[in-house]
Amino acid sequence: MSDVGTAAAEPGHGVLPPTEHPLRYQLSNELHARPFEELTAPADIVLYAMVTGEGTAGDDRAHLTRLCDRFGINPPMAGANFFSADFGAFRLRWERHSEFTGYTVIRPRTGGAPFAEPAGNALPADWFEGLPGELLVATHLVLLSRDDPVPDQRTLERLFVPASLVTSLLAGGSAQVWTDLRIHPDGHNRILLRDLHMQNRKAGRVVQRLLEIATYRNVALLALPLARETSPRIARIDRALADLTAMMAETGAADSHDDGDLLERLTRQSAEIERLASETAYRFSAAKAYHALIETRLLELREEQIDGYQTIAEFLERRLGPAMRTCASVGDRLADLSRRATRAANLLRTRVDFALERQNQNLLHSMDRRAKLQLRLQQTVEGLSVAAISYYLIGLIGYATKALAKAGAPVDPTLATGVSVPFIVALLWVGMHRTRRMIQRRDEGREP
């Protein structure tokens, strides 16, 4: 019996259609990518987020592979964006995001004061110093066990900046967190988390959410300097666009030269607006996405306020919220400028087109008048042509009758010539008139 038949006969195996989508397993596995770590308190955890940009995952993966080779660990697979492995003295978690890479180092605490020695010190110095990218986030999280003493006020004032200290209960009161969201002299942000009654998986989820909030807030804030830099440029373009619109209102519809100059200047302003939009669109949209992730992670923490202190959510809403609204406002102003410039350009183009249509109409009237004058001149010339041709034909008849009379024919040359005049003129007039009408009908398509 074949393997397929055996599998189908075993309990729990169903018969599947023979053709499946090539992305079926990839999409299913995506739901299980980047699993939470199982953490046992007490532990030291450090996260380093390196800004590497898009399209450089191969550099990060190659650097991580060299570390795995040094410790005899199976490296990440080609194309992987997540890796987690136990290196003995520490555990390393690697995550590749669209524009940054996160390295999380986890090791058990062996005593001593919190934040005395970052877990990143367990990494080989030469490998650590060669991390690709630029450091954006360095967060040191200390996970205390429920048996560790509760930090007193003096300890908290020594570990954190009192004016910025926030604390709250997390996950239904199963943990308490302290942080000031500042960079300390050792170059790390600090988060102190005390386990009250968390299981290992729950501790991993809480720690991961706290680290993601610490990372995403900095990545989201990358848009703020860009917004501050772009805002004066937007104000300058706004004033220029308002001046151009006012000039459009003051310029008469007949001033086609001025309209052409205005349209050229308006086109330059529109190009500047689109250039600014292309420079800022990715950063502003990324900030919006990261801010939404932060709000989601804050909801998942289920913070409970402690009297006299702000929660992390309140602190970020007061500080991060205005920054994100500033970025959104600058993006909205750019979009509004683009719409206004488009409307003004359309209005001006309509006016220029209308002026051109009027000029074309006047040109057609002028051409029509010239055609009528040409027709009258042609009719005059036709009359003169009939007279001239008649004169020559009558002369020929005169010569012919004189010759006949001289030959002895009973013909009076003078009488014959005089009698032929009206007939010749009439025939020529009718012939030329019919010829002209035939040509007109052919030009108008009435005859082949």
C-alpha positions as semicolon CSV with decimal commas, in nm:
position;residue;x (nm);y (nm);z (nm)
1;M;0,000;0,000;0,000
2;S;0,131;0,349;-0,085
3;D;0,210;0,612;0,176
4;V;-0,088;0,819;0,062
5;G;-0,324;0,529;0,106
6;T;-0,183;0,450;0,450
7;A;-0,224;0,809;0,564
8;A;-0,580;0,817;0,438
9;A;-0,667;0,497;0,624
10;E;-0,526;0,617;0,958
11;P;-0,765;0,787;1,205
12;G;-0,759;1,165;1,191
13;H;-0,647;1,186;0,827
14;G;-0,887;1,325;0,572
15;V;-0,885;1,311;0,196
16;L;-0,769;1,644;0,046
17;P;-0,822;1,780;-0,305
18;P;-0,522;1,700;-0,526
19;T;-0,441;2,064;-0,611
20;E;-0,360;2,319;-0,343
21;H;-0,263;2,684;-0,346
22;P;0,117;2,735;-0,349
23;L;0,093;2,981;-0,056
24;R;-0,130;2,763;0,162
25;Y;0,135;2,656;0,412
26;Q;0,312;2,991;0,406
27;L;-0,008;3,177;0,494
28;S;-0,096;2,930;0,768
29;N;0,251;2,946;0,920
30;E;0,241;3,325;0,916
31;L;-0,012;3,310;1,200
32;H;0,245;3,128;1,413
33;A;0,549;3,334;1,320
34;R;0,737;3,522;1,594
35;P;0,602;3,321;1,889
36;F;0,632;3,457;2,245
37;E;0,922;3,337;2,456
38;E;0,864;3,139;2,774
39;L;1,030;3,340;3,050
40;T;1,113;3,240;3,403
41;A;1,175;3,514;3,658
42;P;1,421;3,650;3,750
43;A;1,575;3,742;3,412
44;D;1,771;4,016;3,240
45;I;1,645;4,106;2,894
46;V;1,789;4,357;2,649
47;L;1,646;4,460;2,313
48;Y;1,852;4,636;2,045
49;A;1,663;4,773;1,744
50;M;1,889;4,856;1,450
51;V;1,759;5,067;1,162
52;T;1,875;4,884;0,851
53;G;1,630;4,992;0,583
54;E;1,439;4,776;0,340
55;G;1,607;4,515;0,124
56;T;1,901;4,445;0,358
57;A;1,774;4,133;0,537
58;G;2,057;3,929;0,386
59;D;2,318;4,133;0,575
60;D;2,141;4,080;0,908
61;R;2,094;3,711;0,844
62;A;2,457;3,662;0,739
63;H;2,578;3,840;1,053
64;L;2,354;3,620;1,269
65;T;2,475;3,309;1,086
66;R;2,833;3,391;1,181
67;L;2,731;3,398;1,549
68;C;2,551;3,065;1,512
69;D;2,859;2,911;1,351
70;R;3,073;3,030;1,639
71;F;2,848;2,861;1,896
72;G;2,764;2,554;1,688
73;I;2,394;2,649;1,652
74;N;2,186;2,574;1,343
75;P;2,154;2,912;1,161
76;P;1,827;3,062;1,037
77;M;1,694;2,935;0,707
78;A;1,736;3,138;0,391
79;G;1,459;3,396;0,366
80;A;1,367;3,369;0,736
81;N;1,266;3,685;0,921
82;F;1,258;3,531;1,268
83;F;1,502;3,320;1,467
84;S;1,525;3,215;1,831
85;A;1,781;2,982;1,984
86;D;1,948;2,895;2,315
87;F;2,320;2,975;2,306
88;G;2,388;2,831;2,650
89;A;2,468;3,135;2,862
90;F;2,198;3,338;2,691
91;R;1,904;3,310;2,456
92;L;1,892;3,522;2,140
93;R;1,580;3,627;1,953
94;W;1,619;3,787;1,608
95;E;1,332;3,959;1,425
96;R;1,353;4,125;1,089
97;H;1,095;4,401;1,024
98;S;1,044;4,614;0,717
99;E;1,296;4,883;0,813
100;F;1,461;4,769;1,135
101;T;1,598;4,454;1,294
102;G;1,549;4,358;1,658
103;Y;1,796;4,154;1,867
104;T;1,663;4,041;2,205
105;V;1,911;3,887;2,450
106;I;1,770;3,691;2,746
107;R;1,965;3,543;3,036
108;P;1,883;3,447;3,397
109;R;1,959;3,700;3,668
110;T;2,233;3,598;3,908
111;G;2,170;3,868;4,167
112;G;2,303;4,218;4,206
113;A;2,130;4,550;4,157
114;P;1,885;4,582;3,868
115;F;2,033;4,724;3,545
116;A;2,387;4,676;3,677
117;E;2,492;4,467;3,377
118;P;2,292;4,447;3,051
119;A;2,230;4,103;2,909
120;G;2,389;4,222;2,586
121;N;2,728;4,190;2,754
122;A;2,693;3,813;2,705
123;L;2,737;3,857;2,329
124;P;3,090;3,838;2,182
125;A;3,223;4,193;2,173
126;D;3,350;4,182;1,814
127;W;3,023;4,039;1,682
128;F;2,814;4,283;1,887
129;E;3,007;4,586;1,765
130;G;2,960;4,476;1,403
131;L;2,577;4,474;1,408
132;P;2,451;4,605;1,073
133;G;2,254;4,929;1,080
134;E;2,217;5,220;1,319
135;L;2,104;5,180;1,679
136;L;1,761;5,331;1,738
137;V;1,642;5,151;2,053
138;A;1,832;4,995;2,341
139;T;1,597;4,878;2,616
140;H;1,705;4,696;2,931
141;L;1,420;4,509;3,100
142;V;1,470;4,342;3,436
143;L;1,215;4,076;3,528
144;L;1,196;4,030;3,906
145;S;1,045;3,721;4,061
146;R;0,766;3,732;4,313
147;D;1,022;3,639;4,580
148;D;1,237;3,946;4,512
149;P;1,174;4,239;4,745
150;V;0,940;4,512;4,624
151;P;1,145;4,815;4,518
152;D;1,108;5,094;4,773
153;Q;1,090;5,464;4,690
154;R;1,462;5,520;4,744
155;T;1,550;5,236;4,507
156;L;1,311;5,366;4,243
157;E;1,458;5,716;4,269
158;R;1,805;5,569;4,219
159;L;1,702;5,361;3,919
160;F;1,471;5,609;3,745
161;V;1,412;5,982;3,701
162;P;1,139;6,053;3,960
163;A;0,972;6,327;3,753
164;S;0,911;6,084;3,466
165;L;0,841;5,767;3,664
166;V;0,529;5,576;3,560
167;T;0,398;5,255;3,711
168;S;0,092;5,035;3,680
169;L;-0,041;4,686;3,732
170;L;-0,053;4,469;3,421
171;A;-0,250;4,171;3,293
172;G;-0,519;4,166;3,557
173;G;-0,283;4,250;3,841
174;S;-0,041;3,965;3,768
175;A;0,261;4,199;3,731
176;Q;0,376;4,551;3,813
177;V;0,591;4,766;3,588
178;W;0,807;5,074;3,648
179;T;0,972;5,285;3,378
180;D;1,058;5,646;3,300
181;L;1,097;5,609;2,921
182;R;1,433;5,789;2,932
183;I;1,780;5,699;2,808
184;H;2,011;5,653;3,105
185;P;2,389;5,704;3,123
186;D;2,450;5,344;3,011
187;G;2,264;5,424;2,686
188;H;1,960;5,205;2,766
189;N;1,597;5,271;2,841
190;R;1,495;5,095;3,161
191;I;1,189;4,883;3,240
192;L;1,149;4,709;3,575
193;L;0,886;4,433;3,577
194;R;0,793;4,236;3,887
195;D;0,616;3,904;3,852
196;L;0,325;3,877;4,094
197;H;0,159;3,560;3,965
198;M;0,242;3,511;3,595
199;Q;0,299;3,182;3,421
200;N;0,600;3,147;3,192
201;R;0,405;3,200;2,869
202;K;0,218;3,497;3,011
203;A;0,543;3,651;3,128
204;G;0,679;3,614;2,773
205;R;0,372;3,788;2,628
206;V;0,390;4,079;2,874
207;V;0,763;4,130;2,820
208;Q;0,723;4,114;2,441
209;R;0,448;4,378;2,448
210;L;0,652;4,611;2,666
211;L;0,953;4,578;2,437
212;E;0,740;4,630;2,126
213;I;0,595;4,948;2,275
214;A;0,945;5,073;2,352
215;T;1,054;5,000;1,995
216;Y;0,748;5,113;1,801
217;R;0,729;5,449;1,978
218;N;1,078;5,543;1,857
219;V;1,014;5,417;1,504
220;A;0,686;5,610;1,496
221;L;0,861;5,925;1,619
222;L;1,099;5,914;1,321
223;A;0,824;6,103;1,138
224;L;0,823;6,397;1,380
225;P;1,153;6,562;1,271
226;L;1,043;6,520;0,910
227;A;0,709;6,685;0,990
228;R;0,885;6,979;1,160
229;E;1,119;7,017;0,864
230;T;0,838;6,995;0,609
231;S;0,595;7,232;0,784
232;P;0,775;7,561;0,690
233;R;0,804;7,443;0,329
234;I;0,432;7,370;0,325
235;A;0,360;7,718;0,465
236;R;0,573;7,876;0,192
237;I;0,397;7,680;-0,083
238;D;0,060;7,763;0,074
239;R;0,133;8,136;0,056
240;A;0,258;8,108;-0,302
241;L;-0,052;7,913;-0,403
242;A;-0,278;8,170;-0,237
243;D;-0,098;8,450;-0,427
244;L;-0,139;8,265;-0,756
245;T;-0,508;8,210;-0,689
246;A;-0,554;8,581;-0,612
247;M;-0,374;8,673;-0,935
248;M;-0,604;8,439;-1,125
249;A;-0,905;8,624;-0,984
250;E;-0,758;8,964;-1,073
251;T;-0,637;8,873;-1,423
252;G;-0,891;8,925;-1,700
253;A;-1,005;8,633;-1,912
254;A;-0,860;8,797;-2,222
255;D;-0,508;8,816;-2,080
256;S;-0,388;8,493;-2,240
257;H;-0,022;8,584;-2,195
258;D;-0,071;8,630;-1,820
259;D;-0,268;8,307;-1,803
260;G;0,017;8,115;-1,964
261;D;0,264;8,259;-1,711
262;L;0,030;8,177;-1,423
263;L;-0,018;7,823;-1,549
264;E;0,358;7,771;-1,569
265;R;0,408;7,898;-1,212
266;L;0,117;7,690;-1,087
267;T;0,264;7,380;-1,252
268;R;0,593;7,438;-1,070
269;Q;0,412;7,468;-0,737
270;S;0,219;7,148;-0,807
271;A;0,544;6,966;-0,885
272;E;0,692;7,089;-0,556
273;I;0,387;6,967;-0,366
274;E;0,407;6,624;-0,525
275;R;0,778;6,602;-0,451
276;L;0,714;6,679;-0,084
277;A;0,431;6,426;-0,074
278;S;0,653;6,154;-0,221
279;E;0,929;6,233;0,031
280;T;0,698;6,212;0,332
281;A;0,425;5,964;0,237
282;Y;0,608;5,650;0,349
283;R;0,731;5,796;0,678
284;F;0,392;5,941;0,774
285;S;0,199;5,626;0,681
286;A;0,453;5,415;0,874
287;A;0,413;5,640;1,179
288;K;0,037;5,596;1,161
289;A;0,074;5,217;1,141
290;Y;0,321;5,198;1,431
291;H;0,103;5,424;1,644
292;A;-0,189;5,192;1,585
293;L;0,030;4,897;1,693
294;I;0,128;5,083;2,010
295;E;-0,235;5,146;2,098
296;T;-0,312;4,778;2,039
297;R;-0,024;4,665;2,262
298;L;-0,132;4,905;2,536
299;L;-0,482;4,759;2,532
300;E;-0,334;4,408;2,551
301;L;-0,137;4,504;2,864
302;R;-0,464;4,578;3,048
303;E;-0,307;4,843;3,272
304;E;-0,452;4,929;3,611
305;Q;-0,364;5,265;3,758
306;I;-0,181;5,303;4,087
307;D;-0,270;5,614;4,287
308;G;-0,027;5,898;4,240
309;Y;0,128;5,766;3,918
310;Q;0,056;5,778;3,548
311;T;0,013;5,462;3,348
312;I;0,225;5,398;3,040
313;A;-0,082;5,461;2,823
314;E;-0,148;5,799;2,985
315;F;0,215;5,904;2,950
316;L;0,231;5,809;2,582
317;E;-0,104;5,970;2,507
318;R;0,021;6,297;2,655
319;R;0,359;6,287;2,477
320;L;0,333;6,056;2,177
321;G;-0,025;6,144;2,083
322;P;0,047;6,512;1,999
323;A;0,352;6,412;1,794
324;M;0,147;6,168;1,588
325;R;-0,127;6,428;1,543
326;T;0,136;6,675;1,421
327;C;0,253;6,425;1,160
328;A;-0,105;6,354;1,056
329;S;-0,174;6,728;1,033
330;V;0,127;6,787;0,807
331;G;0,019;6,496;0,588
332;D;-0,335;6,635;0,568
333;R;-0,203;6,982;0,480
334;L;0,001;6,834;0,198
335;A;-0,300;6,646;0,066
336;D;-0,513;6,962;0,090
337;L;-0,247;7,164;-0,094
338;S;-0,240;6,903;-0,368
339;R;-0,618;6,919;-0,408
340;R;-0,617;7,301;-0,412
341;A;-0,337;7,316;-0,666
342;T;-0,520;7,065;-0,885
343;R;-0,843;7,265;-0,870
344;A;-0,662;7,592;-0,947
345;A;-0,476;7,432;-1,238
346;N;-0,797;7,286;-1,377
347;L;-0,970;7,625;-1,349
348;L;-0,682;7,803;-1,518
349;R;-0,658;7,542;-1,792
350;T;-1,031;7,580;-1,851
351;R;-0,988;7,955;-1,884
352;V;-0,691;7,916;-2,119
353;D;-0,887;7,663;-2,328
354;F;-1,184;7,900;-2,340
355;A;-0,959;8,183;-2,459
356;L;-0,811;7,956;-2,725
357;E;-1,158;7,854;-2,838
358;R;-1,253;8,219;-2,867
359;Q;-0,941;8,291;-3,072
360;N;-1,014;7,994;-3,295
361;Q;-1,372;8,115;-3,339
362;N;-1,253;8,462;-3,441
363;L;-1,004;8,302;-3,681
364;L;-1,280;8,094;-3,837
365;H;-1,497;8,406;-3,881
366;S;-1,205;8,581;-4,048
367;M;-1,146;8,285;-4,278
368;D;-1,516;8,278;-4,363
369;R;-1,508;8,646;-4,461
370;R;-1,202;8,589;-4,676
371;A;-1,372;8,292;-4,844
372;K;-1,676;8,506;-4,927
373;L;-1,452;8,777;-5,073
374;Q;-1,271;8,516;-5,278
375;L;-1,606;8,382;-5,405
376;R;-1,716;8,729;-5,512
377;L;-1,384;8,789;-5,679
378;Q;-1,413;8,452;-5,851
379;Q;-1,761;8,537;-5,976
380;T;-1,629;8,869;-6,109
381;V;-1,343;8,691;-6,279
382;E;-1,591;8,440;-6,427
383;G;-1,786;8,725;-6,586
384;L;-1,470;8,873;-6,729
385;S;-1,364;8,528;-6,849
386;V;-1,695;8,481;-7,033
387;A;-1,653;8,817;-7,201
388;A;-1,295;8,743;-7,304
389;I;-1,364;8,393;-7,433
390;S;-1,676;8,517;-7,613
391;Y;-1,471;8,786;-7,777
392;Y;-1,223;8,533;-7,912
393;L;-1,492;8,286;-8,026
394;I;-1,688;8,563;-8,204
395;G;-1,367;8,671;-8,375
396;L;-1,313;8,313;-8,494
397;I;-1,671;8,305;-8,630
398;G;-1,608;8,637;-8,806
399;Y;-1,296;8,502;-8,970
400;A;-1,482;8,187;-9,076
401;T;-1,777;8,374;-9,233
402;K;-1,547;8,612;-9,416
403;A;-1,364;8,318;-9,561
404;L;-1,691;8,155;-9,667
405;A;-1,815;8,481;-9,827
406;K;-1,492;8,522;-10,017
407;A;-1,523;8,162;-10,138
408;G;-1,859;8,255;-10,294
409;A;-2,094;8,131;-10,020
410;P;-2,406;8,341;-9,970
411;V;-2,306;8,455;-9,619
412;D;-2,301;8,804;-9,477
413;P;-2,003;8,808;-9,240
414;T;-2,124;9,107;-9,039
415;L;-2,473;8,969;-8,993
416;A;-2,349;8,620;-8,905
417;T;-2,104;8,760;-8,650
418;G;-2,366;8,981;-8,486
419;V;-2,623;8,702;-8,467
420;S;-2,373;8,462;-8,304
421;V;-2,284;8,700;-8,018
422;P;-2,582;8,631;-7,784
423;F;-2,572;8,256;-7,850
424;I;-2,199;8,226;-7,780
425;V;-2,220;8,437;-7,461
426;A;-2,520;8,237;-7,335
427;L;-2,355;7,900;-7,406
428;L;-2,032;8,003;-7,234
429;W;-2,217;8,140;-6,932
430;V;-2,427;7,823;-6,892
431;G;-2,126;7,597;-6,948
432;M;-1,909;7,771;-6,689
433;H;-2,195;7,786;-6,439
434;R;-2,260;7,410;-6,474
435;T;-1,889;7,336;-6,445
436;R;-1,864;7,538;-6,121
437;R;-2,171;7,366;-5,972
438;M;-2,030;7,022;-6,065
439;I;-1,702;7,105;-5,890
440;Q;-1,888;7,226;-5,580
441;R;-2,096;6,908;-5,563
442;R;-1,783;6,694;-5,588
443;D;-1,614;6,897;-5,311
444;E;-1,920;6,853;-5,090
445;G;-1,930;6,480;-5,156
446;R;-2,263;6,474;-5,326
447;E;-2,114;6,317;-5,639
448;P;-1,828;6,066;-5,669
